Amino acid sequence: MRPLDDVRMRTLSHNGVHLMDLIDSNEAFISELASPALGFITWSQRDHILTMPQSRDRNDKLLDFLTRRSVHDFKSFIKVLAKYQPHLVSLLETDGGERSHRVFVHIS
């Protein structure tokens, strides 16, 4: 298992603050990260994260896990993010530079 490379670490460093505010770390998203097929986090880590009342705290924990995982796990995280929140994937698929983005919210 290869640890994260410098480019991905820079990307997380630059864009992590945006991701902490933007990821919708709901039960379905976190549960998929803990699925046996993916194994990004354990089921007990999933349970612990879901007890955190603030989404920002859950996202901080997920991004902390991401910095300590392999390149394979990083790509797996992006795959799950793309399934649930594809508009955020570009924040993790940069060359390490900060990427500006817009998120549009429809209010009815």
C-alpha positions as CSV (number, residue, x, y, z in Angstrom):
1,M,0.0,0.0,0.0
2,R,1.5,3.3,-1.1
3,P,0.9,6.3,1.2
4,L,-0.5,9.5,-0.2
5,D,1.9,11.4,-2.4
6,D,2.9,15.0,-2.0
7,V,0.5,16.2,-4.8
8,R,-2.6,14.6,-3.0
9,M,-1.4,15.9,0.4
10,R,-1.1,19.4,-1.1
11,T,-4.5,19.1,-2.6
12,L,-6.0,18.2,0.8
13,S,-4.1,21.0,2.4
14,H,-5.4,23.6,0.0
15,N,-8.9,22.4,-0.5
16,G,-9.6,20.6,2.8
17,V,-11.2,23.6,4.4
18,H,-13.7,23.9,1.6
19,L,-14.5,20.2,1.8
20,M,-15.1,20.4,5.6
21,D,-17.8,22.9,4.9
22,L,-19.3,21.4,1.8
23,I,-19.4,17.6,2.1
24,D,-22.8,16.3,3.2
25,S,-21.5,13.5,5.5
26,N,-24.9,11.9,5.9
27,E,-25.4,8.3,7.0
28,A,-25.6,6.8,3.5
29,F,-22.3,8.4,2.5
30,I,-20.4,7.4,5.6
31,S,-21.9,3.9,5.6
32,E,-20.7,3.4,2.0
33,L,-17.2,4.4,3.2
34,A,-17.4,1.6,5.8
35,S,-18.8,-1.0,3.4
36,P,-16.9,-4.3,3.3
37,A,-16.2,-3.8,-0.4
38,L,-14.6,-0.4,0.2
39,G,-13.3,-0.6,3.8
40,F,-12.1,3.0,3.9
41,I,-13.2,3.2,7.5
42,T,-14.3,0.5,10.0
43,W,-17.8,0.0,11.1
44,S,-16.9,1.2,14.6
45,Q,-15.3,4.3,13.1
46,R,-18.5,4.9,11.1
47,D,-20.5,4.6,14.3
48,H,-18.2,7.1,16.1
49,I,-18.4,9.6,13.2
50,L,-22.2,9.4,13.1
51,T,-22.4,10.4,16.8
52,M,-20.8,13.7,16.0
53,P,-23.6,16.3,15.8
54,Q,-21.9,18.7,13.4
55,S,-21.3,17.9,9.8
56,R,-18.0,19.9,9.9
57,D,-16.7,17.7,12.7
58,R,-17.6,14.5,10.8
59,N,-15.9,15.9,7.7
60,D,-12.8,16.9,9.7
61,K,-12.5,13.3,10.9
62,L,-13.0,11.9,7.4
63,L,-10.4,14.2,6.0
64,D,-8.0,13.3,8.8
65,F,-8.5,9.6,7.9
66,L,-7.9,10.5,4.3
67,T,-4.5,12.0,5.0
68,R,-3.4,8.7,6.6
69,R,-4.6,6.4,4.0
70,S,-3.2,5.0,0.8
71,V,-3.5,6.3,-2.8
72,H,-6.0,3.5,-3.4
73,D,-8.1,4.6,-0.5
74,F,-7.9,8.2,-1.7
75,K,-9.3,7.1,-5.1
76,S,-12.0,5.0,-3.3
77,F,-13.0,8.1,-1.3
78,I,-13.3,10.1,-4.6
79,K,-15.4,7.3,-6.1
80,V,-17.9,7.4,-3.2
81,L,-17.9,11.2,-3.2
82,A,-18.6,11.2,-7.0
83,K,-21.6,9.0,-6.4
84,Y,-23.2,11.2,-3.7
85,Q,-21.7,14.7,-4.4
86,P,-20.1,14.8,-7.8
87,H,-19.9,18.6,-7.8
88,L,-17.1,18.3,-5.1
89,V,-14.9,15.8,-6.8
90,S,-12.9,18.5,-8.6
91,L,-11.6,19.7,-5.2
92,L,-9.7,16.5,-4.9
93,E,-8.7,16.0,-8.5
94,T,-6.3,19.0,-8.8
95,D,-2.6,19.0,-9.3
96,G,-2.1,20.3,-5.8
97,G,-3.1,23.9,-6.5
98,E,-6.1,25.5,-5.0
99,R,-9.1,25.3,-7.3
100,S,-11.9,27.8,-7.2
101,H,-15.4,26.4,-7.6
102,R,-19.0,27.4,-7.4
103,V,-21.7,25.4,-5.7
104,F,-25.2,26.3,-6.7
105,V,-28.0,25.7,-4.3
106,H,-31.6,25.6,-5.5
107,I,-33.9,27.2,-2.9
108,S,-37.6,26.7,-3.5
